[in-house]
Amino acid sequence: MTVPKNRLALGTSRRRSGESAHGALSTRLRSAILSGTLPPNARLPSARALGLELSLARGTIVGVYERLESEGYLVARGAAGTFVSACLPAGTTPAPSPPKSQGARRASSKLDAAPVARSFQVGVPAVESFPSHIWSRLLARHSRRATARDLARADPCGDPALRGAIAAYLAVSRGVVARPEQVIVTAGYQGALGLLCAAFPGPQHRAWVEEPGYQFTRHALTLAGLRVQPIPVDDEGIAFAGRCSNGPSPDLVFVTASHQMPLGMPLSLARRLSLLAFARARAALIVEDDYDGEFHYASRPLPALASLEPDGPVIYAGTFSKVMFPGLRLGYLVVPEGVRERLERVATLLTPASGFAAQAATADFLGEGHLARHVRRMRRLYAERREALLSALAERASDELLVTPRGGGLLVLARFAPDRQRSDQDVVRRAKALRLSPTPLSVCFSHVPRRGGSGLLLGFAGLHPSRARAEVDRLVSAIVASPLV
Amino acid sequence: MTVPKNRLALGTSRRRSGESAHGALSTRLRSAILSGTLPPNARLPSARALGLELSLARGTIVGVYERLESEGYLVARGAAGTFVSACLPAGTTPAPSPPKSQGARRASSKLDAAPVARSFQVGVPAVESFPSHIWSRLLARHSRRATARDLARADPCGDPALRGAIAAYLAVSRGVVARPEQVIVTAGYQGALGLLCAAFPGPQHRAWVEEPGYQFTRHALTLAGLRVQPIPVDDEGIAFAGRCSNGPSPDLVFVTASHQMPLGMPLSLARRLSLLAFARARAALIVEDDYDGEFHYASRPLPALASLEPDGPVIYAGTFSKVMFPGLRLGYLVVPEGVRERLERVATLLTPASGFAAQAATADFLGEGHLARHVRRMRRLYAERREALLSALAERASDELLVTPRGGGLLVLARFAPDRQRSDQDVVRRAKALRLSPTPLSVCFSHVPRRGGSGLLLGFAGLHPSRARAEVDRLVSAIVASPLV
């Protein structure tokens, strides 16, 4: 459907003085979209036509469209025009709206009932900004063109086209040079863990994990029965030096080198080099969980650890959950030649890659440059959201929370002020009652320390800048309701 | 594109006497499709129009279309008409054809270069008869309609709609009554094995497998480090009675109850009941690998073992590889309540289900009745192909091979005649040189017995009835070239 121009009328009589035409039109459009007056997929008038209608410069309309596009309300589809996004931003509150038609009510109540992510949730990217129309076109293309060969088999290590596209993407974006055969496609990062645990089964294998670290890795390895040893992290990353001379060698060392999860700093270059030397000396494998290495705001992202040494002792684990969307459930390992056959055999017999259609569509998404464009756009969007969250925290929460901003990632770590220590688990329980979802820092520890173990991980990927202050205010209300300890 | 009626002209002057109009038109159409004269997706004239044109009864044309549809050359799309299949039958030899246009040559050389399955290959269904147009419509529907919620997460145990659809399907088709929460979606049967191996890791867990049995199961469990014990199979199925009184209890007992793989007979009712009692007494779990329980020709399929006892000690493993297509890589486990949480936790942390789109499309494929219709059609098609193979074997290979036909499945087991014993591995090597792919029976044994361990598994799912005799002749030439032992 195409939206009639008169439904976008600014109602100039109601325009408050001092509010710019740009701001007024933006507000009106957002409200019309949230209320369902402009339903998903509706096409907007061209900037020229709407400018003539509203007596505004075409440039003003273009600016408004671009802004709402960056916010996820609108989607530009080239020559086809500009459309209301099929997926509204997560957690938006519908504006008060006049009585709707049945159709509009159904559409909007479906969205109301299904908030995608609560504020501060970690691990869910801004899916409403994902170019679903491109994705759905690629997927439809591959389901239509499926040959009998496509139907008859799926390579358990992944679609060859996707493995090639990943190798090409990594060389450019992360400096990792690998042949397509070294890429094994998995069911996201979890599937990669399953593959590694099947190849290095417990209890005869030993894994080192960062302390604090990504709780999911620790839980999965423990469930699989590996001997899991937490290794403390300092300002330069995993501090394993003390473990070198004594004790049994690890088989796998899991590190988050780009942005340590949850502390945020990168693994220093010196530490990277000594970790590589250690792994070679002990015949251990480093597993580099590069969960959001693409997102770096202050400077260029650091190259991956796996890029430092050709065919070094590093298994690189990547995922499309953050850079595309989690529901895709696709990830990959880039494996050194020495363990390739072993891992291929495990993939074939126990942890095969998923069906061909989504893989083939993902290969095109990479190969046609959509992923690189999307990551560039998201880097700008996340930089804005991070900035808005940091400002709001500084402005509204500085009595309670101390934040040391890091250069990358999709979350901010906030610690409680020294004289205002609280149980992070208790704060999070209270926040959840307000429909906020911060993550307690303490879950990242296997043994929570007395000092420095309490804090909040605040995801900002889904946090709209215009709501940052209000959401921080609500978070502060949950914090101050929690007793001091 | 629509095919002009004159391109289907029968060339009556060249029609050999004695050949029926039905036969002549069928032959002409097959040859036109194989040569690329009728390209994939071309729409055929209506039966009425073509009948008028060729001065044949409409009923004759309808009969020819139906026959070619059942053979996989044509696809009926309801009111839209009849179309050339987008995926030509596997392993077809293009008929001699006049010089083609560039486009047609490209299309056909692509198919020539990609034979889907060689004759006698086990495990690949007749994918050319799969209704790809329905599948691609369903997949496109779900990729277009993806909500932000769909993008943001995928349930690691499987899409709720698919779990519900599987539960409903199993109740009708296999007598298995389960709640949707008991269904866990996996990456095919291999993924189900990966999930079970992660939940019952080696070496502290023990698995019994059938001897002979499905080699894939044995290899996967061995790779995962479980203690694997082969249990002999007799005419009634797994003969575990001798193991009851002594020796350690198994944790998992893998059985192919519908059609024993590779011998073909069902697990007898008496044996089913005693196996259930044994499992209860020893706190073991039976894993019922129902790999092709849908395909039974002589009578109604036996209900699944899992249907005998509500919430009994049975994990039911099903797959869509045979009833839909292997490239989908979707399977499932139906799990008893007692182990549900344990398996859910493993699925979440180590072996999550794949992305949502293919799962949602599969849910609709089941829910809208397409799967039941497709299985009914395939049962007829496979019955014909099995009959053709059995006739050809009786007619052309009875000196060399002994066949005891069983009531179901997608393969025939042929043993060498008593005085004509050969190495099945050697025969298979020679057959592969002729581009035939039988499977040697001996791979199904962990210890190949001196007598009865050699034979050939002949898959018939992709074997066109018209080629059965010729392919059996070629197989016999590979057999007689192999030395007697």
HADDOCK unambig.tbl for C-alpha pairs under 7 A between the chains (distance, minus, plus):
assign (segid A and resid 87 and name CA) (segid B and resid 147 and name CA) 5.59 0.50 0.50
assign (segid A and resid 87 and name CA) (segid B and resid 148 and name CA) 4.92 0.50 0.50
assign (segid A and resid 114 and name CA) (segid B and resid 149 and name CA) 6.74 0.50 0.50
assign (segid A and resid 116 and name CA) (segid B and resid 148 and name CA) 6.36 0.50 0.50
assign (segid A and resid 116 and name CA) (segid B and resid 149 and name CA) 5.07 0.50 0.50
assign (segid A and resid 116 and name CA) (segid B and resid 152 and name CA) 6.51 0.50 0.50
assign (segid A and resid 124 and name CA) (segid B and resid 152 and name CA) 6.27 0.50 0.50
assign (segid A and resid 127 and name CA) (segid B and resid 148 and name CA) 6.11 0.50 0.50
assign (segid A and resid 127 and name CA) (segid B and resid 151 and name CA) 6.27 0.50 0.50
assign (segid A and resid 127 and name CA) (segid B and resid 152 and name CA) 6.23 0.50 0.50
assign (segid A and resid 128 and name CA) (segid B and resid 148 and name CA) 5.95 0.50 0.50
assign (segid A and resid 136 and name CA) (segid B and resid 140 and name CA) 6.95 0.50 0.50
assign (segid A and resid 136 and name CA) (segid B and resid 143 and name CA) 4.85 0.50 0.50
assign (segid A and resid 136 and name CA) (segid B and resid 144 and name CA) 5.42 0.50 0.50
assign (segid A and resid 139 and name CA) (segid B and resid 140 and name CA) 6.94 0.50 0.50
assign (segid A and resid 139 and name CA) (segid B and resid 143 and name CA) 6.91 0.50 0.50
assign (segid A and resid 140 and name CA) (segid B and resid 136 and name CA) 6.94 0.50 0.50
assign (segid A and resid 140 and name CA) (segid B and resid 139 and name CA) 6.92 0.50 0.50
assign (segid A and resid 140 and name CA) (segid B and resid 140 and name CA) 4.85 0.50 0.50
assign (segid A and resid 143 and name CA) (segid B and resid 136 and name CA) 4.86 0.50 0.50
assign (segid A and resid 143 and name CA) (segid B and resid 139 and name CA) 6.89 0.50 0.50
assign (segid A and resid 144 and name CA) (segid B and resid 136 and name CA) 5.40 0.50 0.50
assign (segid A and resid 147 and name CA) (segid B and resid 87 and name CA) 5.63 0.50 0.50
assign (segid A and resid 148 and name CA) (segid B and resid 87 and name CA) 4.96 0.50 0.50
assign (segid A and resid 148 and name CA) (segid B and resid 116 and name CA) 6.38 0.50 0.50
assign (segid A and resid 148 and name CA) (segid B and resid 127 and name CA) 6.12 0.50 0.50
assign (segid A and resid 148 and name CA) (segid B and resid 128 and name CA) 5.97 0.50 0.50
assign (segid A and resid 149 and name CA) (segid B and resid 114 and name CA) 6.79 0.50 0.50
assign (segid A and resid 149 and name CA) (segid B and resid 116 and name CA) 5.10 0.50 0.50
assign (segid A and resid 150 and name CA) (segid B and resid 327 and name CA) 5.95 0.50 0.50
assign (segid A and resid 151 and name CA) (segid B and resid 127 and name CA) 6.30 0.50 0.50
assign (segid A and resid 151 and name CA) (segid B and resid 325 and name CA) 5.48 0.50 0.50
assign (segid A and resid 151 and name CA) (segid B and resid 326 and name CA) 6.19 0.50 0.50
assign (segid A and resid 151 and name CA) (segid B and resid 327 and name CA) 4.62 0.50 0.50
assign (segid A and resid 152 and name CA) (segid B and resid 116 and name CA) 6.55 0.50 0.50
assign (segid A and resid 152 and name CA) (segid B and resid 124 and name CA) 6.29 0.50 0.50
assign (segid A and resid 152 and name CA) (segid B and resid 127 and name CA) 6.27 0.50 0.50
assign (segid A and resid 152 and name CA) (segid B and resid 325 and name CA) 6.03 0.50 0.50
assign (segid A and resid 152 and name CA) (segid B and resid 326 and name CA) 5.24 0.50 0.50
assign (segid A and resid 152 and name CA) (segid B and resid 327 and name CA) 5.36 0.50 0.50
assign (segid A and resid 153 and name CA) (segid B and resid 326 and name CA) 5.18 0.50 0.50
assign (segid A and resid 153 and name CA) (segid B and resid 327 and name CA) 4.27 0.50 0.50
assign (segid A and resid 154 and name CA) (segid B and resid 326 and name CA) 6.91 0.50 0.50
assign (segid A and resid 154 and name CA) (segid B and resid 327 and name CA) 4.55 0.50 0.50
assign (segid A and resid 187 and name CA) (segid B and resid 352 and name CA) 6.45 0.50 0.50
assign (segid A and resid 187 and name CA) (segid B and resid 354 and name CA) 5.99 0.50 0.50
assign (segid A and resid 190 and name CA) (segid B and resid 349 and name CA) 5.74 0.50 0.50
assign (segid A and resid 190 and name CA) (segid B and resid 350 and name CA) 5.08 0.50 0.50
assign (segid A and resid 190 and name CA) (segid B and resid 351 and name CA) 6.57 0.50 0.50
assign (segid A and resid 190 and name CA) (segid B and resid 352 and name CA) 6.72 0.50 0.50
assign (segid A and resid 191 and name CA) (segid B and resid 350 and name CA) 5.51 0.50 0.50
assign (segid A and resid 191 and name CA) (segid B and resid 351 and name CA) 5.20 0.50 0.50
assign (segid A and resid 191 and name CA) (segid B and resid 352 and name CA) 6.25 0.50 0.50
assign (segid A and resid 193 and name CA) (segid B and resid 350 and name CA) 5.86 0.50 0.50
assign (segid A and resid 194 and name CA) (segid B and resid 350 and name CA) 4.16 0.50 0.50
assign (segid A and resid 194 and name CA) (segid B and resid 351 and name CA) 5.72 0.50 0.50
assign (segid A and resid 198 and name CA) (segid B and resid 224 and name CA) 6.16 0.50 0.50
assign (segid A and resid 220 and name CA) (segid B and resid 349 and name CA) 5.22 0.50 0.50
assign (segid A and resid 220 and name CA) (segid B and resid 350 and name CA) 6.32 0.50 0.50
assign (segid A and resid 224 and name CA) (segid B and resid 198 and name CA) 6.17 0.50 0.50
assign (segid A and resid 325 and name CA) (segid B and resid 151 and name CA) 5.48 0.50 0.50
assign (segid A and resid 325 and name CA) (segid B and resid 152 and name CA) 6.03 0.50 0.50
assign (segid A and resid 326 and name CA) (segid B and resid 151 and name CA) 6.20 0.50 0.50
assign (segid A and resid 326 and name CA) (segid B and resid 152 and name CA) 5.26 0.50 0.50
assign (segid A and resid 326 and name CA) (segid B and resid 153 and name CA) 5.16 0.50 0.50
assign (segid A and resid 326 and name CA) (segid B and resid 154 and name CA) 6.90 0.50 0.50
assign (segid A and resid 327 and name CA) (segid B and resid 150 and name CA) 5.96 0.50 0.50
assign (segid A and resid 327 and name CA) (segid B and resid 151 and name CA) 4.64 0.50 0.50
assign (segid A and resid 327 and name CA) (segid B and resid 152 and name CA) 5.39 0.50 0.50
assign (segid A and resid 327 and name CA) (segid B and resid 153 and name CA) 4.26 0.50 0.50
assign (segid A and resid 327 and name CA) (segid B and resid 154 and name CA) 4.55 0.50 0.50
assign (segid A and resid 327 and name CA) (segid B and resid 355 and name CA) 5.43 0.50 0.50
assign (segid A and resid 327 and name CA) (segid B and resid 356 and name CA) 6.06 0.50 0.50
assign (segid A and resid 328 and name CA) (segid B and resid 355 and name CA) 4.40 0.50 0.50
assign (segid A and resid 328 and name CA) (segid B and resid 356 and name CA) 6.68 0.50 0.50
assign (segid A and resid 329 and name CA) (segid B and resid 354 and name CA) 5.65 0.50 0.50
assign (segid A and resid 329 and name CA) (segid B and resid 355 and name CA) 4.93 0.50 0.50
assign (segid A and resid 349 and name CA) (segid B and resid 190 and name CA) 5.73 0.50 0.50
assign (segid A and resid 349 and name CA) (segid B and resid 220 and name CA) 5.20 0.50 0.50
assign (segid A and resid 350 and name CA) (segid B and resid 190 and name CA) 5.10 0.50 0.50
assign (segid A and resid 350 and name CA) (segid B and resid 191 and name CA) 5.50 0.50 0.50
assign (segid A and resid 350 and name CA) (segid B and resid 193 and name CA) 5.85 0.50 0.50
assign (segid A and resid 350 and name CA) (segid B and resid 194 and name CA) 4.14 0.50 0.50
assign (segid A and resid 350 and name CA) (segid B and resid 220 and name CA) 6.32 0.50 0.50
assign (segid A and resid 351 and name CA) (segid B and resid 190 and name CA) 6.59 0.50 0.50
assign (segid A and resid 351 and name CA) (segid B and resid 191 and name CA) 5.21 0.50 0.50
assign (segid A and resid 351 and name CA) (segid B and resid 194 and name CA) 5.71 0.50 0.50
assign (segid A and resid 352 and name CA) (segid B and resid 187 and name CA) 6.45 0.50 0.50
assign (segid A and resid 352 and name CA) (segid B and resid 190 and name CA) 6.73 0.50 0.50
assign (segid A and resid 352 and name CA) (segid B and resid 191 and name CA) 6.25 0.50 0.50
assign (segid A and resid 354 and name CA) (segid B and resid 187 and name CA) 5.99 0.50 0.50
assign (segid A and resid 354 and name CA) (segid B and resid 329 and name CA) 5.65 0.50 0.50
assign (segid A and resid 354 and name CA) (segid B and resid 354 and name CA) 5.91 0.50 0.50
assign (segid A and resid 355 and name CA) (segid B and resid 327 and name CA) 5.44 0.50 0.50
assign (segid A and resid 355 and name CA) (segid B and resid 328 and name CA) 4.41 0.50 0.50
assign (segid A and resid 355 and name CA) (segid B and resid 329 and name CA) 4.90 0.50 0.50
assign (segid A and resid 356 and name CA) (segid B and resid 327 and name CA) 6.06 0.50 0.50
assign (segid A and resid 356 and name CA) (segid B and resid 328 and name CA) 6.67 0.50 0.50
